[in-house]
């Protein structure tokens, strides 16, 4: 019996070690971002090194599927835009919309749905299957515009920014709204804020908070998913936008604009270890998104420029 228990313990130790080796052998998560001048989507390591071009064109707002095999994004076409899906080689495999007023696509954590903003008529969020079949729509409040939808990890809720128009028809204050994916349970999460992003485990939401009703300069805040415990993790020296959690929930990437130049900044979720990783030299960069830690297929790629 003692010999049997010893063998069982040895087998368990080997299994744990093998799991640890497998985990440590996983490639690091990659940052995807858009180049301001060209609109190309590029990939880089989390520290900003090894920058490679993924997709050419005037592209914005990339969002990866959970398996890391597809990326959805918006592409400017003249004064309009489309929502497209591409593979890891940068080849567009399908369009989810025709050319029109569409923006901010985002993939659900189960990989089965994509939400994007439509301003064709009344501002709304359109929810489609991964192949493009429309599953539902979530409309903004009257006289409001929706932007930056974000799926909760459980796939049951969506947070988004809702900009309320003034009586003169000009852009007014922005607030974050959380709603169930079926359109029920709508509630205002926080005012004077935009760009919500759920943490991978769903316990927190990062967002951009503005100091005043019409301010354009915001800083990154992290709060509990119920809105409590809000804490600024940056002191904005210029407009900040698009917080994006790393897959392990330990880091947040975001865009910071100062003196007309946009950079991608990465910090720990508590605001420490902040550093500019893309855009300090050369081109400006916006719209960070993390690619899951899976291997890229062998493909020739040009340096990002």
Buried (B, 14 or more C-beta within 10 A) or exposed (E): EEEEEEEEEEEEEEEEEEEEEEEEEEEEBBBBBBBBEBBBBBBBBBEBEEBBBBBEBBBBBBBBBBEBBBBBBBBBEEEBBBBBBBBBBBEBEEEBBEBEBBBBBBBBBEBBBBBBBBBEEBBBBBBBEBEEEEEBBBBBBEBBBBBBBBBBBEBEBBBBBBBBBEEEEEEBBBBBBBBBBEBEEEEEBBEBBBBBBBBBEBEBBBBBBBEEEEEEBBBBBBBEBEBEEBEEBBEBEBBBBBBBBBBEBEBBBBBBBEEEBBBBBBBEBEBEEBEBBBBEEEBBBBBBBBBBBBEBEEEEBEEBE
